[in-house]
Amino acid sequence: MEIVEELIKILLPAAIVLYAMYLTVRAFLNKEFERKLIDIKLKNTEIVLPVRLQAYERMCLFLERISPNNLILRLNNSMLSANDLHQLLLAEIREEYHHNLSQQVYMSDRAWQQIKAAMEEIITIINSAASSVAADGKSIDLAKAIFDRIIQQDLDPSGGALRYIKDEIRQVF
């Protein structure tokens, strides 16, 4: 019995010291893990932030390029019929969209929805203006009809999306 008491007197303090060491080492390792995780996040931010900013820049450029003012100035040709210009405008919007489609990975869902809504609104304006102009009419007639719709309805189809993107960028910085 005496041996058991002596053994307990030795093992109990040793077990307490061992448990205390275990807790100390575990706390140290957790702190190290958290520090490494923070370092990794900082490095990822250094890499991802410029890519995200570039995506926002590209989408601002996309919205500017598909705005009716810029589209018509860039693509209108007096040799085209209204129907040809209509098809050319839609093809250009589609091409720009597909070219920038991958940028949605770096943007918030809300920003991407704003961009898609702006693009759809522009397409709607172009289609409704095209339906009011004779298909064999001149391209200038379609351009006038598009601008008339924008002025009459006081629309800025890409303006809202551009403002939203700029606000989101400001939140990052």
C-alpha positions, 0 to 999 in steps of 0.5 A: 500500500505504501508503494502505491501511495509513493507512486501516486505522490510521484505520478500525480505531480508529473501528470499535472506538469505533463498536462500543463506542458501539453496545454502550453504547447497546444496554445503555442501551436495554435498561435503559430497556426493563426499567424501563418494563416494571417500571413497566407491571407495577406499574401493572397490579398496582395495577389488577388486585390490587383486582379480584382481591381483589374476586373472592375476596371475591365467591367467599367470599360465594358459598360462604357463600350456597350453604352449606346452613345459609344456603340453607335459612334464606333459602329455606325456607317452610313452604308449600313441599313437599319437592320444591319446596324441593329445586328451589328450592335447586338453582335458587338454587345454579345462579343464584348460580354463574352470577352469579359465573362470571366471577370465575374469570378472577381466581383460580387454577385450584386455587381455582376447582376447590375452589369447584366441588367445594364446590358439587358436594358441596352439590348432592350432599348436597341431592340425596341428602337429597331422595331420602330424603324423600317428594316430597310431604312438607313442606319442613321434612322435607327441611331436617331430612334435609339437616342430618342428612346434614351432621351424620352425615357431619361435613361442612363442604361449603364450609369447605375451599374457604373456607380455601383461598381465604383462604390464597391471599389471604394469599399475595398480601398 
